[in-house]
Amino acid sequence: MSGVPNLVFAMLLLEFGNSIVKTVDMLFEESGLWIEDIAERSKLTEERVEAIAMGRWTPSPNERIRIAKAFSVSVDDVSWGHTMDPRNMRYRRFGLKEDF
């Protein structure tokens, strides 16, 4: 599956019974809300909401409840796992050496 953009993975729908599970970034797209809106509604920092939406942070149970409520959806209707491809991350503060 190499070469497939991360966004494709983030936009996949998982169907469980009658409910459709969506990622947080999908909820942003569908709702038209901004990170600032959800941060204000959920009482979380904008940085944390952005990290959750981008798949860099898996929210705690309390954060999940607050974000789901901010979007007016059930916690069970949201996919909360990491969606960022770890192969694209740079490790350490200064990144990887470019000329191995």
GUBAMAR-60012 format. One record per atom (N, C-alpha, C, O, CB): residue in three letters; x, y, z; atom name; residue number from 0. Coordinates in Angstrom, 1 decimal, always signed. Each point is the difference from the previous one (the first is absolute). Last residue first. Glycine has a CB too. Example, Ala and Ser with C-alpha at 12.3 -4.5 7.8 and 13.67 -1.06 7.14 Angstrom:
% residues 2
> aa | px | py | pz | at | i
> ser | +12.8 | -2.2 | +7.1 | N | 1
> ser | +0.9 | +1.1 | +0.0 | CA | 1
> ser | -0.8 | +1.1 | +0.8 | C | 1
> ser | +0.5 | +1.1 | +0.1 | O | 1
> ser | +0.7 | -1.7 | -2.3 | CB | 1
> ala | -0.9 | -5.1 | +2.1 | N | 0
> ala | -0.9 | +1.2 | +0.0 | CA | 0
> ala | +0.9 | +1.2 | +0.0 | C | 0
> ala | +1.0 | +0.0 | +0.7 | O | 0
> ala | -2.9 | -1.2 | +0.5 | CB | 0
% end
This chain:
% residues 100
> aa | px | py | pz | at | i
> phe | +22.7 | +9.1 | +4.6 | N | 99
> phe | +0.4 | -1.2 | +0.8 | CA | 99
> phe | +1.2 | -0.7 | -0.5 | C | 99
> phe | +0.5 | -1.0 | +0.5 | O | 99
> phe | -2.9 | +0.7 | +0.1 | CB | 99
> asp | +0.2 | +5.2 | -1.0 | N | 98
> asp | +0.9 | -0.8 | -0.8 | CA | 98
> asp | +0.5 | -1.2 | +0.8 | C | 98
> asp | +1.1 | +0.0 | +0.6 | O | 98
> asp | -0.4 | +2.1 | -1.8 | CB | 98
> glu | -3.9 | +0.9 | +3.1 | N | 97
> glu | -0.4 | -0.1 | -1.4 | CA | 97
> glu | +0.9 | -0.9 | -0.8 | C | 97
> glu | -0.4 | -0.6 | -1.0 | O | 97
> glu | -0.7 | +2.8 | +1.2 | CB | 97
> lys | -0.3 | -2.2 | +5.2 | N | 96
> lys | +1.1 | +0.3 | -0.9 | CA | 96
> lys | -0.4 | -0.2 | -1.4 | C | 96
> lys | -0.6 | -1.1 | -0.3 | O | 96
> lys | +2.4 | +0.6 | +2.1 | CB | 96
> leu | -5.7 | +1.6 | +1.7 | N | 95
> leu | +0.9 | -1.1 | -0.4 | CA | 95
> leu | +1.2 | +0.5 | -0.8 | C | 95
> leu | -0.2 | +1.1 | -0.7 | O | 95
> leu | -1.7 | -2.7 | +0.8 | CB | 95
> gly | -0.7 | +4.8 | +3.6 | N | 94
> gly | -0.3 | -0.8 | -1.2 | CA | 94
> gly | +1.0 | -1.1 | -0.3 | C | 94
> gly | +1.0 | -0.1 | +0.8 | O | 94
> gly | -2.1 | +2.0 | -1.7 | CB | 94
> phe | +0.9 | +1.3 | +4.7 | N | 93
> phe | +0.6 | +0.6 | -1.2 | CA | 93
> phe | -0.2 | -0.9 | -1.2 | C | 93
> phe | +0.6 | +0.3 | -1.1 | O | 93
> phe | +1.1 | +0.8 | +2.5 | CB | 93
> arg | -3.4 | -2.2 | +3.0 | N | 92
> arg | -0.3 | +1.4 | -0.2 | CA | 92
> arg | +0.5 | +0.5 | -1.3 | C | 92
> arg | -0.7 | +0.9 | -0.6 | O | 92
> arg | +0.9 | -0.6 | +3.0 | CB | 92
> arg | -1.6 | -5.4 | -2.0 | N | 91
> arg | +0.9 | +0.9 | +0.8 | CA | 91
> arg | -0.3 | +1.4 | -0.4 | C | 91
> arg | -0.7 | +0.3 | -1.0 | O | 91
> arg | +2.5 | -2.1 | +1.1 | CB | 91
> tyr | -3.7 | -1.5 | -3.6 | N | 90
> tyr | +0.3 | -0.2 | +1.4 | CA | 90
> tyr | +1.1 | +0.9 | +0.5 | C | 90
> tyr | +0.9 | +0.4 | -0.8 | O | 90
> tyr | -1.6 | -2.8 | +0.4 | CB | 90
> arg | -3.4 | +2.5 | -3.6 | N | 89
> arg | +1.5 | +0.2 | +0.3 | CA | 89
> arg | +0.2 | -0.2 | +1.5 | C | 89
> arg | -0.7 | +0.6 | +0.8 | O | 89
> arg | +1.0 | +1.0 | -2.8 | CB | 89
> met | -4.4 | -3.6 | -1.4 | N | 88
> met | +0.4 | +0.8 | +1.1 | CA | 88
> met | +1.5 | +0.1 | +0.1 | C | 88
> met | +0.7 | -1.0 | -0.3 | O | 88
> met | -2.8 | +0.3 | +1.5 | CB | 88
> asn | -0.6 | -1.9 | -4.3 | N | 87
> asn | +0.2 | +1.4 | -0.4 | CA | 87
> asn | +0.4 | +0.9 | +1.1 | C | 87
> asn | +0.3 | +1.2 | -0.2 | O | 87
> asn | -2.0 | -1.6 | -1.5 | CB | 87
> arg | +0.7 | -4.3 | +2.2 | N | 86
> arg | +1.1 | +0.1 | -1.0 | CA | 86
> arg | +0.3 | +1.4 | -0.4 | C | 86
> arg | +1.1 | +0.3 | -0.4 | O | 86
> arg | -1.6 | -2.6 | -0.4 | CB | 86
> pro | -3.3 | +1.0 | +3.6 | N | 85
> pro | +1.3 | +0.2 | +0.7 | CA | 85
> pro | +1.2 | +0.1 | -0.9 | C | 85
> pro | +1.0 | +0.5 | +0.4 | O | 85
> pro | -2.0 | -1.7 | +1.5 | CB | 85
> asp | -4.2 | +2.6 | -2.9 | N | 84
> asp | +0.9 | -1.1 | -0.4 | CA | 84
> asp | +1.3 | +0.3 | +0.7 | C | 84
> asp | +0.7 | +1.0 | -0.3 | O | 84
> asp | -1.9 | -1.3 | -1.9 | CB | 84
> met | -3.7 | +1.8 | +4.1 | N | 83
> met | +1.2 | +0.5 | -0.7 | CA | 83
> met | +0.9 | -1.2 | -0.3 | C | 83
> met | +0.2 | -0.9 | +0.9 | O | 83
> met | -0.4 | +3.1 | +0.3 | CB | 83
> thr | -4.0 | -2.4 | +1.3 | N | 82
> thr | -0.1 | -0.1 | -1.5 | CA | 82
> thr | +1.2 | +0.4 | -0.7 | C | 82
> thr | +0.1 | -0.1 | -1.2 | O | 82
> thr | -2.5 | +0.5 | +1.4 | CB | 82
> his | +0.6 | -2.2 | +5.0 | N | 81
> his | +0.9 | +0.7 | -0.8 | CA | 81
> his | -0.2 | -0.2 | -1.4 | C | 81
> his | -0.3 | -1.1 | -0.4 | O | 81
> his | +2.0 | +1.0 | +2.2 | CB | 81
> gly | -6.0 | -0.6 | +1.2 | N | 80
> gly | +1.4 | -0.5 | -0.1 | CA | 80
> gly | +0.9 | +1.0 | -0.7 | C | 80
> gly | -0.5 | +0.9 | -0.7 | O | 80
> gly | -0.4 | -3.2 | +0.8 | CB | 80
> trp | -4.1 | +2.3 | +0.9 | N | 79
> trp | +0.9 | +0.8 | +0.8 | CA | 79
> trp | +1.4 | -0.4 | -0.2 | C | 79
> trp | +0.9 | +0.6 | +0.7 | O | 79
> trp | -2.7 | -0.3 | +0.9 | CB | 79
> ser | -3.4 | -0.2 | -4.1 | N | 78
> ser | +1.3 | -0.9 | +0.1 | CA | 78
> ser | +1.0 | +0.9 | +0.6 | C | 78
> ser | +0.4 | +1.0 | -0.5 | O | 78
> ser | -1.0 | -2.3 | -1.6 | CB | 78
> val | -4.9 | +1.7 | +2.8 | N | 77
> val | +1.2 | +0.6 | -0.4 | CA | 77
> val | +1.2 | -1.0 | +0.1 | C | 77
> val | +0.1 | -0.7 | +1.0 | O | 77
> val | -1.0 | +3.0 | -0.3 | CB | 77
> asp | -3.8 | -2.9 | +0.7 | N | 76
> asp | -0.1 | +0.3 | -1.4 | CA | 76
> asp | +1.3 | +0.6 | -0.6 | C | 76
> asp | +0.1 | +0.4 | -1.1 | O | 76
> asp | -2.5 | +0.0 | +1.5 | CB | 76
> asp | +1.6 | -1.4 | +4.3 | N | 75
> asp | +0.1 | -1.3 | -0.7 | CA | 75
> asp | -0.1 | +0.3 | -1.5 | C | 75
> asp | +0.3 | -1.0 | -0.8 | O | 75
> asp | -1.3 | -0.2 | +2.7 | CB | 75
> val | +0.3 | +4.7 | +1.2 | N | 74
> val | +1.4 | -0.4 | +0.1 | CA | 74
> val | +0.2 | -1.2 | -0.9 | C | 74
> val | +1.1 | -0.2 | -0.6 | O | 74
> val | -0.9 | +1.1 | +2.9 | CB | 74
> ser | -4.2 | +2.3 | -3.7 | N | 73
> ser | +0.3 | -1.0 | +1.1 | CA | 73
> ser | +1.5 | -0.3 | -0.1 | C | 73
> ser | +0.6 | +0.0 | -1.0 | O | 73
> ser | -2.9 | -1.0 | +0.9 | CB | 73
> val | +0.5 | +5.8 | -1.6 | N | 72
> val | -0.1 | -1.4 | -0.4 | CA | 72
> val | +0.3 | -0.9 | +1.3 | C | 72
> val | +0.5 | +0.5 | +1.0 | O | 72
> val | +0.2 | +0.1 | -3.4 | CB | 72
> ser | -0.4 | +4.5 | +1.7 | N | 71
> ser | -1.4 | -0.5 | +0.1 | CA | 71
> ser | -0.1 | -1.4 | -0.5 | C | 71
> ser | -1.0 | -0.4 | -0.7 | O | 71
> ser | +0.1 | +2.7 | +0.5 | CB | 71
> phe | +4.9 | +0.5 | +0.7 | N | 70
> phe | -0.5 | -0.2 | -1.3 | CA | 70
> phe | -1.5 | -0.5 | +0.0 | C | 70
> phe | -0.5 | -0.2 | -1.1 | O | 70
> phe | +2.9 | -0.4 | +0.4 | CB | 70
> ala | -0.2 | +1.5 | +4.8 | N | 69
> ala | +0.2 | +1.2 | -0.8 | CA | 69
> ala | -0.5 | -0.1 | -1.4 | C | 69
> ala | -0.5 | +0.9 | -0.6 | O | 69
> ala | +2.5 | -0.4 | +2.0 | CB | 69
> lys | -1.9 | -4.3 | +1.4 | N | 68
> lys | -1.1 | +0.9 | +0.4 | CA | 68
> lys | +0.1 | +1.3 | -0.8 | C | 68
> lys | -1.0 | +0.6 | -0.4 | O | 68
> lys | +1.0 | -1.6 | +2.7 | CB | 68
> ala | +3.5 | -2.1 | -2.8 | N | 67
> ala | -1.3 | -0.5 | -0.6 | CA | 67
> ala | -1.1 | +0.9 | +0.3 | C | 67
> ala | -0.9 | +0.3 | -0.9 | O | 67
> ala | +1.8 | -2.6 | +1.2 | CB | 67
> ile | +3.1 | +3.4 | +1.7 | N | 66
> ile | +0.1 | +0.3 | -1.4 | CA | 66
> ile | -1.3 | -0.6 | -0.7 | C | 66
> ile | -0.6 | +0.7 | -0.8 | O | 66
> ile | +3.1 | -0.8 | +0.9 | CB | 66
> arg | -2.0 | -0.7 | +4.5 | N | 65
> arg | -0.1 | +1.5 | -0.2 | CA | 65
> arg | +0.0 | +0.3 | -1.5 | C | 65
> arg | -0.8 | +0.8 | -0.4 | O | 65
> arg | +2.0 | -0.4 | +2.6 | CB | 65
> ile | -0.5 | -4.9 | -0.8 | N | 64
> ile | -1.3 | +0.4 | +0.4 | CA | 64
> ile | -0.2 | +1.5 | -0.4 | C | 64
> ile | -1.1 | +0.3 | -0.6 | O | 64
> ile | +1.0 | -2.0 | +2.5 | CB | 64
> arg | +4.4 | +0.0 | -2.4 | N | 63
> arg | -0.9 | -0.6 | -1.0 | CA | 63
> arg | -1.5 | +0.4 | +0.3 | C | 63
> arg | -0.7 | +0.4 | -1.0 | O | 63
> arg | +2.3 | -2.4 | +0.8 | CB | 63
> glu | +1.8 | +3.2 | +3.3 | N | 62
> glu | +0.1 | +0.8 | -1.2 | CA | 62
> glu | -1.0 | -0.5 | -1.1 | C | 62
> glu | -0.5 | +0.8 | -0.7 | O | 62
> glu | +2.9 | -0.3 | +1.3 | CB | 62
> asn | -2.1 | -3.1 | +3.4 | N | 61
> asn | -0.6 | +1.3 | +0.3 | CA | 61
> asn | +0.0 | +0.9 | -1.3 | C | 61
> asn | -1.0 | +0.7 | -0.3 | O | 61
> asn | +1.7 | -0.9 | +2.7 | CB | 61
> pro | +1.6 | -4.0 | -2.6 | N | 60
> pro | -1.4 | -0.1 | +0.0 | CA | 60
> pro | -0.8 | +1.3 | +0.3 | C | 60
> pro | -1.0 | +0.2 | -0.6 | O | 60
> pro | +1.4 | -2.5 | +1.4 | CB | 60
> ser | +4.3 | +3.0 | -3.1 | N | 59
> ser | -0.4 | -0.8 | +1.2 | CA | 59
> ser | -1.5 | -0.2 | -0.1 | C | 59
> ser | -0.7 | +0.7 | -0.8 | O | 59
> ser | +2.6 | +0.3 | +2.2 | CB | 59
> pro | +0.9 | -0.3 | -6.0 | N | 58
> pro | -0.6 | +0.6 | +1.2 | CA | 58
> pro | -0.3 | -0.9 | +1.1 | C | 58
> pro | -0.3 | -1.2 | -0.2 | O | 58
> pro | -0.6 | +2.9 | -1.4 | CB | 58
> thr | +4.8 | -1.8 | -2.2 | N | 57
> thr | -1.2 | -0.8 | +0.3 | CA | 57
> thr | -0.6 | +0.6 | +1.3 | C | 57
> thr | +0.6 | +0.0 | +1.0 | O | 57
> thr | +0.3 | -2.1 | -2.1 | CB | 57
> trp | +2.3 | +4.4 | -2.9 | N | 56
> trp | -0.2 | -0.2 | +1.4 | CA | 56
> trp | -1.3 | -0.8 | +0.2 | C | 56
> trp | -1.0 | +0.3 | -0.6 | O | 56
> trp | +2.1 | +1.9 | +1.1 | CB | 56
> arg | +0.5 | -0.9 | -4.8 | N | 55
> arg | +1.3 | -0.1 | +0.7 | CA | 55
> arg | -0.2 | -0.3 | +1.5 | C | 55
> arg | +1.0 | -0.3 | +0.7 | O | 55
> arg | +0.0 | +1.9 | -2.4 | CB | 55
> gly | -4.3 | -0.8 | -2.1 | N | 54
> gly | +0.4 | -1.4 | +0.3 | CA | 54
> gly | +1.3 | -0.1 | +0.7 | C | 54
> gly | +0.6 | -1.1 | +0.1 | O | 54
> gly | -1.9 | +0.4 | -2.0 | CB | 54
> met | -1.4 | +4.6 | +0.5 | N | 53
> met | +1.0 | -0.4 | -0.9 | CA | 53
> met | +0.5 | -1.4 | +0.2 | C | 53
> met | +0.8 | -0.5 | -0.7 | O | 53
> met | -0.1 | +2.9 | +0.5 | CB | 53
> ala | -3.9 | -0.3 | +3.1 | N | 52
> ala | -0.6 | +0.0 | -1.3 | CA | 52
> ala | +1.0 | -0.5 | -1.1 | C | 52
> ala | -0.4 | -0.7 | -0.9 | O | 52
> ala | -1.0 | +2.6 | +1.6 | CB | 52
> ile | +2.9 | -1.4 | +3.8 | N | 51
> ile | -1.0 | -1.0 | -0.1 | CA | 51
> ile | -0.6 | -0.2 | -1.4 | C | 51
> ile | -0.1 | -1.1 | -0.5 | O | 51
> ile | -0.4 | +1.5 | +3.0 | CB | 51
> ala | +3.4 | +3.2 | -1.6 | N | 50
> ala | +0.7 | -1.2 | +0.0 | CA | 50
> ala | -0.9 | -1.2 | -0.1 | C | 50
> ala | +0.4 | -1.0 | -0.6 | O | 50
> ala | +1.4 | +2.1 | +2.0 | CB | 50
> glu | -3.8 | +3.2 | -1.0 | N | 49
> glu | +0.7 | -0.2 | -1.3 | CA | 49
> glu | +0.8 | -1.3 | -0.1 | C | 49
> glu | -0.1 | -0.7 | -1.0 | O | 49
> glu | +0.2 | +3.2 | +0.8 | CB | 49
> val | -2.1 | -1.3 | +4.3 | N | 48
> val | -1.0 | -0.3 | -1.0 | CA | 48
> val | +0.6 | -0.3 | -1.3 | C | 48
> val | -0.4 | -0.9 | -0.7 | O | 48
> val | -1.3 | +2.3 | +2.0 | CB | 48
> arg | +4.5 | +0.2 | +2.0 | N | 47
> arg | -0.4 | -1.4 | +0.3 | CA | 47
> arg | -1.0 | -0.4 | -1.0 | C | 47
> arg | +0.1 | -1.2 | -0.5 | O | 47
> arg | +0.4 | +1.5 | +2.9 | CB | 47
> glu | +0.9 | +4.1 | -2.6 | N | 46
> glu | +1.1 | -0.9 | -0.4 | CA | 46
> glu | -0.4 | -1.4 | +0.2 | C | 46
> glu | +0.4 | -0.9 | -0.8 | O | 46
> glu | +1.3 | +2.7 | +1.5 | CB | 46
> glu | -4.6 | +1.6 | +0.8 | N | 45
> glu | +0.0 | -0.1 | -1.5 | CA | 45
> glu | +1.1 | -1.0 | -0.4 | C | 45
> glu | -0.2 | -0.8 | -1.0 | O | 45
> glu | -0.7 | +3.1 | +0.7 | CB | 45
> thr | -1.1 | -2.9 | +5.2 | N | 44
> thr | +0.8 | +0.9 | -0.8 | CA | 44
> thr | -0.1 | -0.2 | -1.5 | C | 44
> thr | -0.3 | -1.1 | -0.4 | O | 44
> thr | +1.9 | +1.2 | +2.4 | CB | 44
> leu | -5.8 | -1.3 | +1.1 | N | 43
> leu | +1.3 | -0.5 | -0.2 | CA | 43
> leu | +0.8 | +1.1 | -0.7 | C | 43
> leu | -0.5 | +0.9 | -0.6 | O | 43
> leu | -0.3 | -3.3 | +0.6 | CB | 43
> lys | -4.0 | +2.3 | +1.1 | N | 42
> lys | +0.8 | +0.5 | +1.1 | CA | 42
> lys | +1.4 | -0.6 | -0.1 | C | 42
> lys | +0.6 | -0.2 | +1.1 | O | 42
> lys | -2.6 | +0.6 | +0.3 | CB | 42
> ser | -1.9 | -0.9 | -4.4 | N | 41
> ser | +0.5 | -1.1 | +0.8 | CA | 41
> ser | +0.8 | +0.4 | +1.2 | C | 41
> ser | +0.3 | -0.8 | +0.8 | O | 41
> ser | -0.3 | -0.6 | -2.9 | CB | 41
> arg | -1.8 | +4.6 | -1.1 | N | 40
> arg | -1.1 | -0.8 | +0.5 | CA | 40
> arg | +0.4 | -1.1 | +0.9 | C | 40
> arg | -0.7 | -0.3 | +1.0 | O | 40
> arg | -0.5 | +0.8 | -3.1 | CB | 40
> glu | +4.5 | +2.3 | +0.1 | N | 39
> glu | -0.8 | +0.7 | +0.9 | CA | 39
> glu | -1.2 | -0.8 | +0.6 | C | 39
> glu | -0.2 | +0.0 | +1.2 | O | 39
> glu | +0.8 | +2.0 | -2.5 | CB | 39
> ala | +2.2 | -4.0 | -1.9 | N | 38
> ala | +0.8 | +0.3 | +1.2 | CA | 38
> ala | -0.9 | +0.8 | +1.0 | C | 38
> ala | +0.0 | -0.4 | +1.2 | O | 38
> ala | +2.2 | +0.4 | -2.6 | CB | 38
> ile | -4.0 | -0.8 | -2.9 | N | 37
> ile | +0.0 | -1.2 | +0.8 | CA | 37
> ile | +0.8 | +0.2 | +1.3 | C | 37
> ile | -0.4 | -0.5 | +1.1 | O | 37
> ile | +0.1 | -0.9 | -3.2 | CB | 37
> asp | +0.3 | +5.0 | -0.9 | N | 36
> asp | -1.4 | -0.3 | +0.4 | CA | 36
> asp | +0.0 | -1.2 | +0.9 | C | 36
> asp | -0.6 | +0.1 | +1.1 | O | 36
> asp | -0.3 | +0.9 | -3.2 | CB | 36
> glu | +5.0 | +0.1 | +0.0 | N | 35
> glu | -0.3 | +1.0 | +1.1 | CA | 35
> glu | -1.5 | -0.3 | +0.6 | C | 35
> glu | -0.2 | +0.1 | +1.2 | O | 35
> glu | +1.8 | +1.6 | -2.3 | CB | 35
> ile | -0.1 | -4.1 | -2.7 | N | 34
> ile | +0.6 | -0.5 | +1.2 | CA | 34
> ile | -0.3 | +0.9 | +1.2 | C | 34
> ile | -0.3 | -0.5 | +1.1 | O | 34
> ile | +2.2 | -0.5 | -2.5 | CB | 34
> trp | -5.5 | +1.1 | -2.4 | N | 33
> trp | +1.4 | +0.2 | +0.0 | CA | 33
> trp | +0.6 | -0.5 | +1.3 | C | 33
> trp | -0.8 | -0.3 | +1.0 | O | 33
> trp | +0.5 | +2.3 | -2.4 | CB | 33
> leu | -4.4 | -3.4 | -1.7 | N | 32
> leu | +0.6 | +0.6 | +1.1 | CA | 32
> leu | +1.5 | +0.1 | -0.1 | C | 32
> leu | +0.6 | -0.7 | -0.7 | O | 32
> leu | -2.5 | -0.1 | +2.1 | CB | 32
> gly | -1.3 | -1.4 | -4.4 | N | 31
> gly | +0.4 | +1.3 | -0.4 | CA | 31
> gly | +0.5 | +0.8 | +1.2 | C | 31
> gly | +0.3 | +1.2 | -0.1 | O | 31
> gly | -2.0 | -1.2 | -1.6 | CB | 31
> ser | +0.1 | -4.7 | +1.2 | N | 30
> ser | -0.7 | +1.0 | +0.8 | CA | 30
> ser | +0.3 | +1.4 | -0.5 | C | 30
> ser | -0.8 | +0.9 | +0.3 | O | 30
> ser | +0.8 | -2.5 | +1.6 | CB | 30
> glu | +2.0 | -2.3 | -4.0 | N | 29
> glu | -1.5 | -0.1 | -0.1 | CA | 29
> glu | -0.7 | +1.1 | +0.7 | C | 29
> glu | -1.0 | +0.5 | -0.4 | O | 29
> glu | +1.3 | -2.9 | +0.2 | CB | 29
> glu | +4.5 | +2.0 | +0.5 | N | 28
> glu | -0.4 | +0.3 | -1.4 | CA | 28
> glu | -1.5 | +0.0 | -0.1 | C | 28
> glu | -0.5 | +0.9 | -0.7 | O | 28
> glu | +2.6 | -2.0 | -0.1 | CB | 28
> phe | -0.3 | +0.0 | +5.0 | N | 27
> phe | +0.3 | +1.4 | -0.3 | CA | 27
> phe | -0.5 | +0.3 | -1.4 | C | 27
> phe | -0.7 | +1.0 | -0.2 | O | 27
> phe | +2.7 | -1.0 | +1.7 | CB | 27
> leu | -2.2 | -4.4 | -0.2 | N | 26
> leu | -1.1 | +0.7 | +0.7 | CA | 26
> leu | +0.2 | +1.5 | -0.3 | C | 26
> leu | -0.9 | +0.8 | -0.1 | O | 26
> leu | +0.7 | -2.6 | +1.9 | CB | 26
> met | +3.5 | -1.1 | -3.3 | N | 25
> met | -1.2 | -0.1 | -0.8 | CA | 25
> met | -1.2 | +0.8 | +0.6 | C | 25
> met | -0.7 | +0.6 | -0.7 | O | 25
> met | +1.5 | -2.9 | -0.1 | CB | 25
> asp | +3.3 | +1.9 | +3.2 | N | 24
> asp | +0.1 | +0.9 | -1.2 | CA | 24
> asp | -1.2 | -0.1 | -0.9 | C | 24
> asp | -0.3 | +1.0 | -0.7 | O | 24
> asp | +2.8 | -1.2 | +0.9 | CB | 24
> val | -2.3 | -2.7 | +3.5 | N | 23
> val | -0.3 | +1.4 | +0.4 | CA | 23
> val | +0.2 | +0.9 | -1.2 | C | 23
> val | -0.8 | +1.0 | -0.1 | O | 23
> val | +1.6 | -1.5 | +2.5 | CB | 23
> thr | -2.3 | -4.4 | -3.5 | N | 22
> thr | +1.1 | +0.6 | +0.6 | CA | 22
> thr | -0.3 | +1.4 | +0.4 | C | 22
> thr | -1.0 | +0.6 | -0.5 | O | 22
> thr | +2.6 | -2.1 | -0.8 | CB | 22
> lys | -5.3 | -2.5 | +0.9 | N | 21
> lys | +0.7 | +1.0 | -0.8 | CA | 21
> lys | +1.2 | +0.5 | +0.9 | C | 21
> lys | +0.0 | +0.0 | +1.2 | O | 21
> lys | -2.1 | +0.7 | -2.5 | CB | 21
> val | -2.0 | -4.9 | +0.9 | N | 20
> val | +1.1 | +0.6 | +0.8 | CA | 20
> val | +0.8 | +0.9 | -0.9 | C | 20
> val | +0.4 | -0.4 | -1.1 | O | 20
> val | -0.4 | -1.6 | +2.6 | CB | 20
> ile | -5.3 | +0.0 | -1.6 | N | 19
> ile | +1.2 | +0.2 | -0.8 | CA | 19
> ile | +1.0 | +0.8 | +0.9 | C | 19
> ile | -0.3 | +1.1 | +0.5 | O | 19
> ile | -1.0 | -1.1 | -2.7 | CB | 19
> ser | -3.1 | -3.5 | +3.4 | N | 18
> ser | +0.7 | +1.3 | +0.1 | CA | 18
> ser | +1.3 | +0.0 | -0.8 | C | 18
> ser | +0.7 | -1.0 | -0.2 | O | 18
> ser | -1.6 | +1.2 | +2.5 | CB | 18
> asn | -2.1 | -4.0 | -1.9 | N | 17
> asn | -0.8 | +1.1 | -0.7 | CA | 17
> asn | +0.8 | +1.3 | +0.2 | C | 17
> asn | -0.5 | +1.0 | -0.7 | O | 17
> asn | -1.6 | -2.2 | +1.1 | CB | 17
> gly | +5.0 | -3.1 | +0.0 | N | 16
> gly | -1.5 | -0.1 | +0.2 | CA | 16
> gly | -0.6 | +1.2 | -0.8 | C | 16
> gly | +0.2 | +0.1 | -1.2 | O | 16
> gly | +0.0 | -1.2 | +3.5 | CB | 16
> phe | +4.3 | +2.0 | -2.6 | N | 15
> phe | -0.3 | -0.9 | +1.1 | CA | 15
> phe | -1.5 | +0.0 | +0.2 | C | 15
> phe | -0.5 | +0.9 | +0.6 | O | 15
> phe | +2.8 | -0.6 | +0.5 | CB | 15
> glu | +1.7 | +1.6 | -4.9 | N | 14
> glu | -1.4 | -0.2 | +0.3 | CA | 14
> glu | -0.2 | -1.1 | +1.1 | C | 14
> glu | +0.5 | -1.1 | -0.2 | O | 14
> glu | -1.1 | +1.8 | -2.2 | CB | 14
> leu | +4.3 | +3.2 | +0.6 | N | 13
> leu | -0.1 | -1.3 | +0.5 | CA | 13
> leu | -1.4 | -0.2 | +0.4 | C | 13
> leu | -0.6 | +0.8 | +0.8 | O | 13
> leu | +3.0 | -0.9 | +0.0 | CB | 13
> leu | +0.4 | +3.5 | -4.4 | N | 12
> leu | -1.1 | -0.2 | +1.0 | CA | 12
> leu | +0.0 | -1.5 | +0.4 | C | 12
> leu | +0.2 | -0.9 | -0.8 | O | 12
> leu | -1.6 | +2.8 | -0.3 | CB | 12
> leu | +5.5 | +1.7 | -0.8 | N | 11
> leu | -0.8 | -1.3 | -0.1 | CA | 11
> leu | -1.1 | +0.0 | +1.1 | C | 11
> leu | +0.2 | +0.4 | +1.1 | O | 11
> leu | +1.9 | -1.5 | -2.0 | CB | 11
> met | +1.3 | +4.6 | +0.2 | N | 10
> met | -1.4 | +0.2 | -0.4 | CA | 10
> met | -0.7 | -1.3 | -0.2 | C | 10
> met | -1.2 | +0.0 | -0.5 | O | 10
> met | +2.0 | +2.1 | -0.7 | CB | 10
> ala | +3.8 | -1.8 | +2.6 | N | 9
> ala | -0.8 | +0.8 | +0.9 | CA | 9
> ala | -1.4 | +0.1 | -0.4 | C | 9
> ala | -0.9 | +0.2 | +0.9 | O | 9
> ala | +2.9 | +1.0 | -0.3 | CB | 9
> phe | +1.1 | -3.3 | -3.5 | N | 8
> phe | -0.3 | -0.8 | +1.2 | CA | 8
> phe | -0.8 | +0.7 | +1.0 | C | 8
> phe | -0.9 | -0.6 | +0.6 | O | 8
> phe | +3.1 | -0.5 | -0.9 | CB | 8
> val | -0.9 | +3.5 | -3.4 | N | 7
> val | -0.9 | -1.1 | -0.5 | CA | 7
> val | -0.3 | -0.9 | +1.2 | C | 7
> val | -1.2 | -0.3 | +0.2 | O | 7
> val | +2.1 | +0.4 | -2.5 | CB | 7
> leu | +2.2 | +3.4 | +2.9 | N | 6
> leu | -1.3 | +0.5 | +0.0 | CA | 6
> leu | -1.0 | -1.1 | -0.4 | C | 6
> leu | -1.2 | +0.0 | +0.5 | O | 6
> leu | +2.0 | +2.3 | -1.0 | CB | 6
> asn | +3.9 | -3.0 | +0.2 | N | 5
> asn | -0.6 | -0.2 | +1.4 | CA | 5
> asn | -1.4 | +0.4 | +0.0 | C | 5
> asn | -0.8 | -0.5 | +0.7 | O | 5
> asn | +3.0 | +0.8 | +0.3 | CB | 5
> pro | -0.1 | -1.9 | -5.7 | N | 4
> pro | +0.0 | +1.1 | +0.9 | CA | 4
> pro | -0.6 | -0.3 | +1.4 | C | 4
> pro | -1.0 | -0.7 | +0.0 | O | 4
> pro | +1.0 | +2.3 | -2.0 | CB | 4
> val | +2.4 | -5.1 | -1.2 | N | 3
> val | -1.3 | +0.4 | +0.2 | CA | 3
> val | +0.0 | +1.2 | +1.0 | C | 3
> val | +0.5 | -0.3 | +1.1 | O | 3
> val | -1.5 | -2.0 | -1.7 | CB | 3
> gly | +4.9 | -0.2 | -0.6 | N | 2
> gly | -0.3 | +1.0 | -1.0 | CA | 2
> gly | -1.5 | +0.5 | +0.1 | C | 2
> gly | -0.3 | +1.0 | -0.6 | O | 2
> gly | +1.9 | -2.1 | -0.8 | CB | 2
> ser | -0.4 | -3.8 | +3.2 | N | 1
> ser | +0.9 | +1.2 | +0.0 | CA | 1
> ser | -0.5 | +0.9 | -1.1 | C | 1
> ser | -0.4 | -0.4 | -1.0 | O | 1
> ser | +2.3 | -0.8 | +2.0 | CB | 1
> met | -3.6 | -3.2 | +0.4 | N | 0
> met | -0.8 | +1.2 | +0.0 | CA | 0
> met | +0.8 | +1.3 | +0.0 | C | 0
> met | -0.5 | +1.1 | +0.2 | O | 0
> met | -1.2 | -2.4 | +1.0 | CB | 0
% end
